[in-house]
Amino acid sequence: MQIKTNLSGVDEAVDFGPVPEGLYLVEVSNVDFNEMNTTKNGDPYIKLEFQITDGEFQGRKIWDNLIISENEHLKRRLKMFLNRIGGYNTEDVNLTFDPDDFQGKQIGIETHIEDYEASDGTMKKRNVIGFAGYKHPHEIENDMFTNQKSKSGNNGSKKAKQTKSGGNGKRKQLF
């Protein structure tokens, strides 16, 4: 079977690489939670796709996984995410939530860059959200305003979502 199409005027795909380390205001653009998403320990996880909402990197995507586990350390990260995305009483002992409800909600993230080995054996770089890398959206906006004001001297012009990096840029792989 032959395929007929018009590719004139279309640029070839490029590898974007990671966005710079920093703080970004994002929207949850895709949620995937199904029985196939499990860690090596058998814990289910939620695959999240975030899209940067404006600034120089508007439209770029960053991915993360939220592990649902009885592990206290992992529960803390899930609680942080739910508190930052809003609308959940995380002190309720019978808390229930539908991951599909995250779709379209805004949240702040702090990204780092890590090296990883691609399936073809080459070393590449990717963005990761630090263990405590979820922020309230207003935290991102306030930090951007303060950072841009001090850098530019122009009374806080918001030209980019990136502000500062933090930590060592490394995240332990949990599965």
C-alpha positions as a printed NumPy array, in Angstrom:
array([[  0.   ,   0.   ,   0.   ],
       [  1.333,   3.425,  -0.894],
       [  0.766,   6.576,   1.092],
       [  0.27 ,   9.925,  -0.589],
       [  1.016,  13.076,   1.417],
       [  2.35 ,  16.628,   1.039],
       [  5.426,  17.428,   3.13 ],
       [  6.489,  20.545,   1.243],
       [  6.977,  23.491,   3.564],
       [  7.242,  21.232,   6.643],
       [ 10.443,  21.426,   8.702],
       [ 12.127,  18.202,   9.748],
       [ 11.815,  17.138,  13.384],
       [ 14.491,  18.381,  15.772],
       [ 15.598,  17.045,  19.143],
       [ 14.72 ,  19.806,  21.596],
       [ 16.721,  18.517,  24.542],
       [ 15.797,  19.55 ,  28.079],
       [ 14.638,  23.01 ,  29.102],
       [ 17.02 ,  24.852,  31.472],
       [ 16.849,  23.977,  35.16 ],
       [ 14.426,  26.224,  36.97 ],
       [ 10.88 ,  26.966,  38.017],
       [  8.014,  26.69 ,  35.527],
       [  4.279,  27.202,  35.599],
       [  2.724,  24.207,  33.837],
       [ -0.602,  22.596,  33.074],
       [ -1.27 ,  18.876,  33.373],
       [ -1.716,  17.954,  29.706],
       [ -2.025,  14.179,  29.996],
       [ -2.645,  11.594,  32.736],
       [ -2.129,   7.848,  32.353],
       [ -3.084,   5.56 ,  35.232],
       [ -3.704,   1.91 ,  34.481],
       [ -2.829,  -1.536,  35.83 ],
       [  0.187,  -1.766,  33.515],
       [  1.959,   1.15 ,  35.217],
       [  3.792,  -0.535,  38.107],
       [  7.244,  -0.254,  39.637],
       [  9.626,  -3.176,  40.139],
       [  8.154,  -3.425,  43.662],
       [  4.65 ,  -3.769,  42.211],
       [  3.485,  -0.299,  43.286],
       [  1.172,   1.429,  40.804],
       [  2.137,   4.835,  39.476],
       [  0.503,   7.718,  37.642],
       [  2.241,   8.959,  34.475],
       [  1.925,  12.739,  34.219],
       [  2.67 ,  14.98 ,  31.256],
       [  3.058,  18.71 ,  31.909],
       [  3.077,  21.506,  29.343],
       [  4.803,  24.821,  30.075],
       [  2.1  ,  27.492,  29.795],
       [  4.043,  30.57 ,  28.648],
       [  7.392,  32.262,  28.39 ],
       [ 10.288,  31.283,  26.17 ],
       [  9.567,  27.557,  26.587],
       [  5.787,  27.704,  26.165],
       [  4.443,  24.445,  24.775],
       [  7.438,  22.338,  25.837],
       [  6.627,  19.202,  27.802],
       [  8.022,  17.592,  30.934],
       [  7.06 ,  14.184,  32.309],
       [  6.94 ,  12.689,  35.788],
       [  5.56 ,   9.663,  37.624],
       [  3.744,   9.671,  40.974],
       [  4.085,   6.358,  42.789],
       [  1.156,   5.171,  44.904],
       [  2.745,   3.258,  47.768],
       [  2.586,   2.521,  51.471],
       [  6.175,   3.782,  51.666],
       [  6.103,   6.877,  53.908],
       [  8.667,   8.708,  51.78 ],
       [  6.585,   8.239,  48.61 ],
       [  3.361,   9.166,  50.422],
       [  4.927,  12.543,  51.275],
       [  5.545,  13.292,  47.591],
       [  1.992,  12.316,  46.622],
       [  0.622,  14.497,  49.436],
       [  2.75 ,  17.427,  48.24 ],
       [  1.463,  17.024,  44.681],
       [ -2.198,  16.861,  45.778],
       [ -1.785,  19.906,  48.04 ],
       [ -0.07 ,  21.927,  45.298],
       [ -2.56 ,  21.047,  42.567],
       [ -5.377,  21.907,  44.983],
       [ -8.866,  20.666,  45.743],
       [ -7.96 ,  17.745,  47.997],
       [ -8.217,  17.316,  51.77 ],
       [ -5.019,  15.35 ,  52.312],
       [ -5.764,  15.011,  56.039],
       [ -8.877,  12.911,  55.273],
       [ -8.125,   9.327,  56.368],
       [-10.412,   8.07 ,  53.57 ],
       [ -8.988,  10.265,  50.81 ],
       [-10.011,   9.161,  47.344],
       [ -9.127,  10.858,  44.084],
       [ -9.388,  10.26 ,  40.365],
       [ -6.089,  10.979,  38.561],
       [ -8.067,  11.998,  35.448],
       [ -9.22 ,  15.056,  37.43 ],
       [ -5.635,  16.415,  37.286],
       [ -6.054,  17.04 ,  33.551],
       [ -5.975,  20.776,  32.751],
       [ -4.965,  21.904,  36.261],
       [ -2.071,  24.293,  36.811],
       [  0.844,  23.58 ,  39.11 ],
       [  4.376,  24.852,  39.553],
       [  7.383,  22.608,  39.068],
       [ 11.097,  22.873,  39.72 ],
       [ 13.122,  21.002,  37.144],
       [ 16.632,  19.629,  37.119],
       [ 18.6  ,  17.987,  34.337],
       [ 19.926,  14.453,  34.611],
       [ 21.994,  12.237,  32.362],
       [ 20.556,   8.888,  31.284],
       [ 21.443,   6.078,  28.926],
       [ 19.095,   5.891,  25.944],
       [ 17.921,   2.574,  24.508],
       [ 20.604,   2.844,  21.787],
       [ 23.346,   3.082,  24.444],
       [ 24.079,   6.793,  23.98 ],
       [ 24.111,   9.204,  26.913],
       [ 21.451,  11.903,  26.82 ],
       [ 20.018,  14.57 ,  29.091],
       [ 16.439,  14.965,  30.283],
       [ 14.395,  17.071,  32.655],
       [ 13.285,  15.635,  35.966],
       [ 11.099,  17.116,  38.667],
       [ 12.877,  16.93 ,  42.002],
       [ 11.423,  14.835,  44.819],
       [ 10.037,  17.997,  46.456],
       [  9.734,  19.826,  43.125],
       [  6.017,  20.615,  43.12 ],
       [  5.039,  24.214,  43.912],
       [  1.852,  26.237,  44.242],
       [  1.331,  28.227,  41.02 ],
       [  1.525,  31.528,  42.956],
       [  4.957,  30.516,  44.316],
       [  6.265,  30.316,  40.759],
       [  4.753,  33.656,  39.753],
       [  6.043,  35.424,  42.894],
       [  9.537,  33.947,  42.531],
       [  9.636,  34.894,  38.845],
       [  8.698,  38.474,  39.658],
       [ 11.369,  38.825,  42.348],
       [ 14.073,  37.086,  40.298],
       [ 13.388,  38.991,  37.062],
       [ 13.289,  42.324,  38.927],
       [ 16.671,  41.736,  40.542],
       [ 18.26 ,  40.482,  37.291],
       [ 16.873,  43.014,  34.864],
       [ 16.407,  46.137,  36.941],
       [ 13.183,  46.775,  35.002],
       [ 10.668,  46.576,  37.838],
       [ 10.005,  42.871,  37.478],
       [  9.323,  42.289,  33.83 ],
       [  8.267,  38.66 ,  33.414],
       [ 10.104,  37.556,  30.283],
       [ 10.671,  33.877,  31.065],
       [  9.427,  31.18 ,  33.385],
       [ 12.931,  30.056,  34.265],
       [ 14.424,  31.493,  37.451],
       [ 17.039,  29.603,  39.388],
       [ 18.272,  26.06 ,  39.727],
       [ 18.538,  24.264,  43.004],
       [ 19.971,  21.066,  44.403],
       [ 22.531,  18.981,  42.617],
       [ 20.345,  18.199,  39.63 ],
       [ 20.255,  14.496,  40.489],
       [ 17.255,  12.326,  41.318],
       [ 17.364,   8.755,  42.434],
       [ 15.592,   6.346,  40.115],
       [ 12.887,   4.635,  42.18 ],
       [ 11.972,   1.872,  39.728]])
